[in-house]
Amino acid sequence: MNRRHDIDALRVLAFGLLILYHSAMLYVAGWDFHLKSSHTASWLQDPMLFLNRWRMELLFLISGLAVNFMRRRGSLPGMAWKRTARLLLPLVFGMLVVIPIQPYVQGLSNHLVQPGFGRFLLRYWTGGPWPAGAFTGWQFGFTWNHLWYLPYLWVYTMLLMPLLESPAGQRLRAAVLQLRGPALLVLPVIPLFVWHLLLAHRYPFTGALWGDWYAHALYFSMFLYGYLMGTDAGIWSELARLRRITLPSALACFALYLAGIRLLPDSAPTVVWWAVHALRYAYLWTAICAVLGWGHAYLNRPFRWLPYAREAVYPWYVLHQSLLLLFAWQLMPLGLGPVAEPVLIIACTIGGCALLHECVIRRVSWLRPLFGMEPMPRATVIRSAPMNLRIADDIA
């Protein structure tokens, strides 16, 4: 089976988009974030909503795809161990070493943490306590901030493994792989909408793992969809065939959804609000189908930049938000203006990720696993890596 370059490319592009999304969070008015610029803008809310409604769901779906392929290359215990080391080791290292700068600068910005990073770090490592509202996660004493994706993904992988070889799981996968046309675009939306009706208002997203039941229902569903789809040629050909339908359908669903949440009064009948939220999940799924379909049509080729970018994804993911907030904290007080400030913050964040990955992380053997990378390969392996016939499981 040939390497699925489109899945690798979509993973790289999705995490690249994450850097831009988190950068924009500094500037979107009315949305909470660790730091906020003085140059916030309300008009950013709509393009951010356009991305927000499917970006993390796409990542969990791609992670499910990778688990499907990994299962065919090894035993369940072997896969469980590999996923544990690949996900939890960078999580622990990240929480102890990479993440602390984020609560530190947030606490300084809120005037609830005293200057002095060394003193802060000692207190952080011992669990606080902290003044109320000092930083996101203050009540727990420490935080995993943007690395919440890693424990969620680990839990979903462990939960999925007992179902992989069950008769029910095999029947479900066979049924999913037969979906074509309207059924492929409509049926997967139904569980997502049901989770919204049952859980969304009772359990808003927290990123705290325990008690985050709506997020678990939504993200695990997408993770499961990815696993069930796998790399089946039939369903991927269908996604590519439908791409000229899914793209305008997604845009239409988003336009109607946006009109609903912007124009409808809170007193509108419940059934009308149900219809608006149904459009949200229709948009989510058709947007992802469009991304997968167009990606399969145009990205499934061995781009020269892809092997290096595939390796860089995990370290960049671990590093980016800490660098983003560090540079934002340093640059925002300088009064650079609403154009120069974000451009410089993004440039510094990307440059910092690139330099740390290229000059330090990938060249130091003991650092590589702490950032989710494979052990240092031999030169012969490096030369042959682009020809490996598999789907990379970097961060997926």
Secondary structure as a PSIPRED ss2 file (coil, helix, strand):
# PSIPRED VFORMAT (PSIPRED V4.0)

   1 M C   1.000  0.000  0.000
   2 N C   1.000  0.000  0.000
   3 R C   1.000  0.000  0.000
   4 R C   1.000  0.000  0.000
   5 H H   0.000  1.000  0.000
   6 D H   0.000  1.000  0.000
   7 I H   0.000  1.000  0.000
   8 D H   0.000  1.000  0.000
   9 A H   0.000  1.000  0.000
  10 L H   0.000  1.000  0.000
  11 R H   0.000  1.000  0.000
  12 V H   0.000  1.000  0.000
  13 L H   0.000  1.000  0.000
  14 A H   0.000  1.000  0.000
  15 F H   0.000  1.000  0.000
  16 G H   0.000  1.000  0.000
  17 L H   0.000  1.000  0.000
  18 L H   0.000  1.000  0.000
  19 I H   0.000  1.000  0.000
  20 L H   0.000  1.000  0.000
  21 Y H   0.000  1.000  0.000
  22 H H   0.000  1.000  0.000
  23 S H   0.000  1.000  0.000
  24 A H   0.000  1.000  0.000
  25 M C   1.000  0.000  0.000
  26 L C   1.000  0.000  0.000
  27 Y C   1.000  0.000  0.000
  28 V E   0.000  0.000  1.000
  29 A C   1.000  0.000  0.000
  30 G C   1.000  0.000  0.000
  31 W C   1.000  0.000  0.000
  32 D C   1.000  0.000  0.000
  33 F C   1.000  0.000  0.000
  34 H C   1.000  0.000  0.000
  35 L C   1.000  0.000  0.000
  36 K C   1.000  0.000  0.000
  37 S C   1.000  0.000  0.000
  38 S C   1.000  0.000  0.000
  39 H C   1.000  0.000  0.000
  40 T C   1.000  0.000  0.000
  41 A E   0.000  0.000  1.000
  42 S H   0.000  1.000  0.000
  43 W H   0.000  1.000  0.000
  44 L H   0.000  1.000  0.000
  45 Q H   0.000  1.000  0.000
  46 D H   0.000  1.000  0.000
  47 P H   0.000  1.000  0.000
  48 M H   0.000  1.000  0.000
  49 L H   0.000  1.000  0.000
  50 F H   0.000  1.000  0.000
  51 L H   0.000  1.000  0.000
  52 N H   0.000  1.000  0.000
  53 R C   1.000  0.000  0.000
  54 W C   1.000  0.000  0.000
  55 R H   0.000  1.000  0.000
  56 M H   0.000  1.000  0.000
  57 E H   0.000  1.000  0.000
  58 L H   0.000  1.000  0.000
  59 L H   0.000  1.000  0.000
  60 F H   0.000  1.000  0.000
  61 L H   0.000  1.000  0.000
  62 I H   0.000  1.000  0.000
  63 S H   0.000  1.000  0.000
  64 G H   0.000  1.000  0.000
  65 L H   0.000  1.000  0.000
  66 A H   0.000  1.000  0.000
  67 V H   0.000  1.000  0.000
  68 N H   0.000  1.000  0.000
  69 F H   0.000  1.000  0.000
  70 M H   0.000  1.000  0.000
  71 R H   0.000  1.000  0.000
  72 R C   1.000  0.000  0.000
  73 R C   1.000  0.000  0.000
  74 G C   1.000  0.000  0.000
  75 S C   1.000  0.000  0.000
  76 L H   0.000  1.000  0.000
  77 P H   0.000  1.000  0.000
  78 G H   0.000  1.000  0.000
  79 M H   0.000  1.000  0.000
  80 A H   0.000  1.000  0.000
  81 W H   0.000  1.000  0.000
  82 K H   0.000  1.000  0.000
  83 R H   0.000  1.000  0.000
  84 T H   0.000  1.000  0.000
  85 A H   0.000  1.000  0.000
  86 R H   0.000  1.000  0.000
  87 L H   0.000  1.000  0.000
  88 L H   0.000  1.000  0.000
  89 L H   0.000  1.000  0.000
  90 P H   0.000  1.000  0.000
  91 L H   0.000  1.000  0.000
  92 V H   0.000  1.000  0.000
  93 F H   0.000  1.000  0.000
  94 G H   0.000  1.000  0.000
  95 M H   0.000  1.000  0.000
  96 L H   0.000  1.000  0.000
  97 V H   0.000  1.000  0.000
  98 V H   0.000  1.000  0.000
  99 I C   1.000  0.000  0.000
 100 P C   1.000  0.000  0.000
 101 I H   0.000  1.000  0.000
 102 Q H   0.000  1.000  0.000
 103 P H   0.000  1.000  0.000
 104 Y H   0.000  1.000  0.000
 105 V H   0.000  1.000  0.000
 106 Q H   0.000  1.000  0.000
 107 G H   0.000  1.000  0.000
 108 L H   0.000  1.000  0.000
 109 S H   0.000  1.000  0.000
 110 N C   1.000  0.000  0.000
 111 H C   1.000  0.000  0.000
 112 L C   1.000  0.000  0.000
 113 V C   1.000  0.000  0.000
 114 Q C   1.000  0.000  0.000
 115 P C   1.000  0.000  0.000
 116 G C   1.000  0.000  0.000
 117 F H   0.000  1.000  0.000
 118 G H   0.000  1.000  0.000
 119 R H   0.000  1.000  0.000
 120 F H   0.000  1.000  0.000
 121 L H   0.000  1.000  0.000
 122 L H   0.000  1.000  0.000
 123 R H   0.000  1.000  0.000
 124 Y H   0.000  1.000  0.000
 125 W H   0.000  1.000  0.000
 126 T C   1.000  0.000  0.000
 127 G C   1.000  0.000  0.000
 128 G C   1.000  0.000  0.000
 129 P C   1.000  0.000  0.000
 130 W C   1.000  0.000  0.000
 131 P C   1.000  0.000  0.000
 132 A C   1.000  0.000  0.000
 133 G C   1.000  0.000  0.000
 134 A C   1.000  0.000  0.000
 135 F C   1.000  0.000  0.000
 136 T C   1.000  0.000  0.000
 137 G C   1.000  0.000  0.000
 138 W H   0.000  1.000  0.000
 139 Q H   0.000  1.000  0.000
 140 F H   0.000  1.000  0.000
 141 G C   1.000  0.000  0.000
 142 F C   1.000  0.000  0.000
 143 T C   1.000  0.000  0.000
 144 W C   1.000  0.000  0.000
 145 N H   0.000  1.000  0.000
 146 H H   0.000  1.000  0.000
 147 L H   0.000  1.000  0.000
 148 W H   0.000  1.000  0.000
 149 Y H   0.000  1.000  0.000
 150 L H   0.000  1.000  0.000
 151 P H   0.000  1.000  0.000
 152 Y H   0.000  1.000  0.000
 153 L H   0.000  1.000  0.000
 154 W H   0.000  1.000  0.000
 155 V H   0.000  1.000  0.000
 156 Y H   0.000  1.000  0.000
 157 T H   0.000  1.000  0.000
 158 M H   0.000  1.000  0.000
 159 L H   0.000  1.000  0.000
 160 L H   0.000  1.000  0.000
 161 M H   0.000  1.000  0.000
 162 P H   0.000  1.000  0.000
 163 L H   0.000  1.000  0.000
 164 L H   0.000  1.000  0.000
 165 E C   1.000  0.000  0.000
 166 S C   1.000  0.000  0.000
 167 P H   0.000  1.000  0.000
 168 A H   0.000  1.000  0.000
 169 G H   0.000  1.000  0.000
 170 Q H   0.000  1.000  0.000
 171 R H   0.000  1.000  0.000
 172 L H   0.000  1.000  0.000
 173 R H   0.000  1.000  0.000
 174 A H   0.000  1.000  0.000
 175 A H   0.000  1.000  0.000
 176 V H   0.000  1.000  0.000
 177 L H   0.000  1.000  0.000
 178 Q C   1.000  0.000  0.000
 179 L C   1.000  0.000  0.000
 180 R C   1.000  0.000  0.000
 181 G C   1.000  0.000  0.000
 182 P H   0.000  1.000  0.000
 183 A H   0.000  1.000  0.000
 184 L H   0.000  1.000  0.000
 185 L H   0.000  1.000  0.000
 186 V H   0.000  1.000  0.000
 187 L C   1.000  0.000  0.000
 188 P C   1.000  0.000  0.000
 189 V H   0.000  1.000  0.000
 190 I H   0.000  1.000  0.000
 191 P H   0.000  1.000  0.000
 192 L H   0.000  1.000  0.000
 193 F H   0.000  1.000  0.000
 194 V H   0.000  1.000  0.000
 195 W H   0.000  1.000  0.000
 196 H H   0.000  1.000  0.000
 197 L H   0.000  1.000  0.000
 198 L H   0.000  1.000  0.000
 199 L H   0.000  1.000  0.000
 200 A H   0.000  1.000  0.000
 201 H C   1.000  0.000  0.000
 202 R C   1.000  0.000  0.000
 203 Y C   1.000  0.000  0.000
 204 P C   1.000  0.000  0.000
 205 F C   1.000  0.000  0.000
 206 T C   1.000  0.000  0.000
 207 G C   1.000  0.000  0.000
 208 A C   1.000  0.000  0.000
 209 L C   1.000  0.000  0.000
 210 W C   1.000  0.000  0.000
 211 G C   1.000  0.000  0.000
 212 D C   1.000  0.000  0.000
 213 W H   0.000  1.000  0.000
 214 Y H   0.000  1.000  0.000
 215 A H   0.000  1.000  0.000
 216 H H   0.000  1.000  0.000
 217 A H   0.000  1.000  0.000
 218 L H   0.000  1.000  0.000
 219 Y H   0.000  1.000  0.000
 220 F H   0.000  1.000  0.000
 221 S H   0.000  1.000  0.000
 222 M H   0.000  1.000  0.000
 223 F H   0.000  1.000  0.000
 224 L H   0.000  1.000  0.000
 225 Y H   0.000  1.000  0.000
 226 G H   0.000  1.000  0.000
 227 Y H   0.000  1.000  0.000
 228 L H   0.000  1.000  0.000
 229 M H   0.000  1.000  0.000
 230 G C   1.000  0.000  0.000
 231 T C   1.000  0.000  0.000
 232 D C   1.000  0.000  0.000
 233 A H   0.000  1.000  0.000
 234 G H   0.000  1.000  0.000
 235 I H   0.000  1.000  0.000
 236 W H   0.000  1.000  0.000
 237 S H   0.000  1.000  0.000
 238 E H   0.000  1.000  0.000
 239 L H   0.000  1.000  0.000
 240 A H   0.000  1.000  0.000
 241 R H   0.000  1.000  0.000
 242 L C   1.000  0.000  0.000
 243 R H   0.000  1.000  0.000
 244 R H   0.000  1.000  0.000
 245 I H   0.000  1.000  0.000
 246 T H   0.000  1.000  0.000
 247 L H   0.000  1.000  0.000
 248 P H   0.000  1.000  0.000
 249 S H   0.000  1.000  0.000
 250 A H   0.000  1.000  0.000
 251 L H   0.000  1.000  0.000
 252 A H   0.000  1.000  0.000
 253 C H   0.000  1.000  0.000
 254 F H   0.000  1.000  0.000
 255 A H   0.000  1.000  0.000
 256 L H   0.000  1.000  0.000
 257 Y H   0.000  1.000  0.000
 258 L H   0.000  1.000  0.000
 259 A H   0.000  1.000  0.000
 260 G H   0.000  1.000  0.000
 261 I H   0.000  1.000  0.000
 262 R H   0.000  1.000  0.000
 263 L H   0.000  1.000  0.000
 264 L C   1.000  0.000  0.000
 265 P C   1.000  0.000  0.000
 266 D C   1.000  0.000  0.000
 267 S C   1.000  0.000  0.000
 268 A C   1.000  0.000  0.000
 269 P C   1.000  0.000  0.000
 270 T H   0.000  1.000  0.000
 271 V H   0.000  1.000  0.000
 272 V H   0.000  1.000  0.000
 273 W H   0.000  1.000  0.000
 274 W H   0.000  1.000  0.000
 275 A H   0.000  1.000  0.000
 276 V H   0.000  1.000  0.000
 277 H H   0.000  1.000  0.000
 278 A H   0.000  1.000  0.000
 279 L H   0.000  1.000  0.000
 280 R H   0.000  1.000  0.000
 281 Y H   0.000  1.000  0.000
 282 A H   0.000  1.000  0.000
 283 Y H   0.000  1.000  0.000
 284 L H   0.000  1.000  0.000
 285 W H   0.000  1.000  0.000
 286 T H   0.000  1.000  0.000
 287 A H   0.000  1.000  0.000
 288 I H   0.000  1.000  0.000
 289 C H   0.000  1.000  0.000
 290 A H   0.000  1.000  0.000
 291 V H   0.000  1.000  0.000
 292 L H   0.000  1.000  0.000
 293 G H   0.000  1.000  0.000
 294 W H   0.000  1.000  0.000
 295 G H   0.000  1.000  0.000
 296 H H   0.000  1.000  0.000
 297 A H   0.000  1.000  0.000
 298 Y H   0.000  1.000  0.000
 299 L C   1.000  0.000  0.000
 300 N C   1.000  0.000  0.000
 301 R C   1.000  0.000  0.000
 302 P C   1.000  0.000  0.000
 303 F C   1.000  0.000  0.000
 304 R C   1.000  0.000  0.000
 305 W C   1.000  0.000  0.000
 306 L H   0.000  1.000  0.000
 307 P H   0.000  1.000  0.000
 308 Y H   0.000  1.000  0.000
 309 A H   0.000  1.000  0.000
 310 R H   0.000  1.000  0.000
 311 E H   0.000  1.000  0.000
 312 A H   0.000  1.000  0.000
 313 V H   0.000  1.000  0.000
 314 Y H   0.000  1.000  0.000
 315 P H   0.000  1.000  0.000
 316 W H   0.000  1.000  0.000
 317 Y H   0.000  1.000  0.000
 318 V H   0.000  1.000  0.000
 319 L H   0.000  1.000  0.000
 320 H H   0.000  1.000  0.000
 321 Q H   0.000  1.000  0.000
 322 S H   0.000  1.000  0.000
 323 L H   0.000  1.000  0.000
 324 L H   0.000  1.000  0.000
 325 L H   0.000  1.000  0.000
 326 L H   0.000  1.000  0.000
 327 F H   0.000  1.000  0.000
 328 A H   0.000  1.000  0.000
 329 W H   0.000  1.000  0.000
 330 Q H   0.000  1.000  0.000
 331 L H   0.000  1.000  0.000
 332 M H   0.000  1.000  0.000
 333 P H   0.000  1.000  0.000
 334 L H   0.000  1.000  0.000
 335 G C   1.000  0.000  0.000
 336 L C   1.000  0.000  0.000
 337 G C   1.000  0.000  0.000
 338 P C   1.000  0.000  0.000
 339 V C   1.000  0.000  0.000
 340 A H   0.000  1.000  0.000
 341 E H   0.000  1.000  0.000
 342 P H   0.000  1.000  0.000
 343 V H   0.000  1.000  0.000
 344 L H   0.000  1.000  0.000
 345 I H   0.000  1.000  0.000
 346 I H   0.000  1.000  0.000
 347 A H   0.000  1.000  0.000
 348 C H   0.000  1.000  0.000
 349 T H   0.000  1.000  0.000
 350 I H   0.000  1.000  0.000
 351 G H   0.000  1.000  0.000
 352 G H   0.000  1.000  0.000
 353 C H   0.000  1.000  0.000
 354 A H   0.000  1.000  0.000
 355 L H   0.000  1.000  0.000
 356 L H   0.000  1.000  0.000
 357 H H   0.000  1.000  0.000
 358 E H   0.000  1.000  0.000
 359 C H   0.000  1.000  0.000
 360 V C   1.000  0.000  0.000
 361 I H   0.000  1.000  0.000
 362 R H   0.000  1.000  0.000
 363 R H   0.000  1.000  0.000
 364 V C   1.000  0.000  0.000
 365 S C   1.000  0.000  0.000
 366 W C   1.000  0.000  0.000
 367 L C   1.000  0.000  0.000
 368 R C   1.000  0.000  0.000
 369 P H   0.000  1.000  0.000
 370 L H   0.000  1.000  0.000
 371 F H   0.000  1.000  0.000
 372 G C   1.000  0.000  0.000
 373 M C   1.000  0.000  0.000
 374 E C   1.000  0.000  0.000
 375 P C   1.000  0.000  0.000
 376 M C   1.000  0.000  0.000
 377 P C   1.000  0.000  0.000
 378 R C   1.000  0.000  0.000
 379 A H   0.000  1.000  0.000
 380 T H   0.000  1.000  0.000
 381 V H   0.000  1.000  0.000
 382 I H   0.000  1.000  0.000
 383 R H   0.000  1.000  0.000
 384 S H   0.000  1.000  0.000
 385 A H   0.000  1.000  0.000
 386 P H   0.000  1.000  0.000
 387 M H   0.000  1.000  0.000
 388 N C   1.000  0.000  0.000
 389 L C   1.000  0.000  0.000
 390 R C   1.000  0.000  0.000
 391 I C   1.000  0.000  0.000
 392 A C   1.000  0.000  0.000
 393 D C   1.000  0.000  0.000
 394 D C   1.000  0.000  0.000
 395 I C   1.000  0.000  0.000
 396 A C   1.000  0.000  0.000
